[in-house]
Amino acid sequence: MPRPSPACWRCQPALPDRLAANPRSPHPVAESFEHKSGIGVNGKARTNVEEHCIREGWVTIPSPNARECYGNPMQITVKGTVGAFYA
């Protein structure tokens, strides 16, 4: 019997309510990054989301210009209707 492809919906883990791309954050889930997923905010797909919480309705995105004292981009919080999906 052939093995199902990795893009198979049965092989994909459930998307967590809260997820962060930064490995230093307390909310990274490595299994979620093995598959292509996306985040929608207020009906628009976003590609630069650093962290999101579906239940609370917010995402953080890096600022294009402002930097913190360590040289990392400042995070901007965008609130609204948040949804996660597999691409």
C-alpha positions in Angstrom: 0.0 0.0 0.0 1.5 3.4 -0.9 2.2 5.9 1.8 0.1 9.1 1.7 1.9 12.2 0.6 3.0 14.8 3.2 0.5 17.3 1.8 -2.4 14.9 2.7 -4.9 16.5 5.0 -4.9 13.4 7.3 -1.1 13.8 7.8 -1.3 17.4 8.9 -1.5 18.2 12.6 -4.3 20.4 13.9 -3.2 24.1 13.8 -2.7 25.4 17.3 -4.7 28.3 18.8 -1.5 30.2 19.5 1.7 29.8 17.6 5.0 31.7 17.3 7.7 31.5 14.6 10.5 32.6 17.0 12.0 29.5 18.7 12.8 31.5 21.8 9.1 32.0 22.4 7.1 29.7 24.7 4.6 28.9 21.9 6.5 27.3 19.0 5.1 24.0 17.7 7.7 22.4 15.4 5.1 20.0 13.7 3.2 23.0 12.4 6.2 24.3 10.5 6.6 21.0 8.5 3.6 21.9 6.4 2.8 25.1 4.5 0.3 27.1 6.4 -1.0 30.6 6.3 -2.7 33.2 8.5 -5.7 35.3 7.5 -6.4 38.6 9.3 -9.7 40.4 8.6 -10.2 38.4 5.4 -6.6 39.1 4.1 -3.9 36.5 3.9 -0.7 37.7 5.7 2.7 36.2 5.0 4.8 38.1 7.6 3.1 37.0 10.8 5.6 36.3 13.7 3.0 35.1 16.3 -0.8 34.7 16.4 -3.6 33.8 18.7 -6.9 32.8 17.1 -9.0 32.8 20.2 -7.9 36.3 21.3 -7.9 37.7 17.7 -4.5 39.2 17.3 -1.3 38.7 15.3 2.1 40.3 15.5 4.1 41.4 12.5 7.6 42.9 12.3 7.9 46.7 11.8 9.6 47.6 8.5 11.7 50.4 10.0 11.7 50.5 13.8 14.3 48.3 15.7 14.6 47.4 19.3 17.8 47.8 21.3 19.1 44.4 20.2 18.6 45.2 16.5 15.5 43.0 16.1 12.5 44.5 14.4 9.8 45.9 16.7 6.6 43.9 16.7 3.3 45.5 15.7 0.1 43.9 17.0 -2.9 43.8 14.6 -6.3 42.9 16.0 -9.3 41.5 14.2 -10.7 38.2 12.9 -7.8 35.7 12.7 -7.9 32.3 10.9 -5.2 29.7 10.2 -5.2 27.5 7.2 -3.0 25.0 5.3 -1.9 26.2 1.9 
